[in-house]
Amino acid sequence: MAQGLSALRKLFHNSFEFSQWMQRKWNKAFQKHLFATNVIVSLTLSGAGDVLQQRYNILNGKQMAWDTARTRHMTCSGITVGALCHHWYILLDKKLPGRTTKVVIKKLLVDQILFSPVCLLTFFLSLGVFKGGNWDDFVTDIQEKSWRLYAAEWLVWPPAQLVNFYWLPTKYRVLYDNTISLLYDVYTSHVCYDIETKTLNHNNNTVSSKESDTTKSNS
């Protein structure tokens, strides 16, 4: 009995020490290394969103195997977006300080109307660079995909950012954004790749159909 109590006390003591250690690491990351922490969080969750989307496709028979290059590209795009969001929230809180209702509404509008389009452009540009695409590919992505993501952002981010701007300090904004956007990143991956694949397959089928009709006509 005594040995059991001793082991239990030791377990609680070790758990407490571990939680204290984690708290110190957490505080250090968000105080001394905020930029690096925000970038790492962003790239990690961007990649996780793509993994979830691909896993869903594989389970539903829409995809045969995991595309590692696709996950790598989505993960790398999180670097630029994370860096951009880091500096944006610092600037936004500097220009619009406070947590009054008026200030929060101003932040919501500025963030959604001005920053969201810039963030989407940065995302597609960086994704195109990592994929090895050209300028025409970038323009096509903007024309065909950006409006889908921007429309979805109006549903997701205004209520989410209300919490962000009203309650959270600046240093936790990027972490909060990326946590909320994990499921949104699944949709982002779907828009960037699944719709692209469907369009490519449709175009290939159209070309094949035309070639078949031409062959029959010549016969």
Order of alpha helices (4+ residues) and beta strands (2+ residues): alpha-alpha-alpha-alpha-alpha-alpha-alpha-alpha-alpha
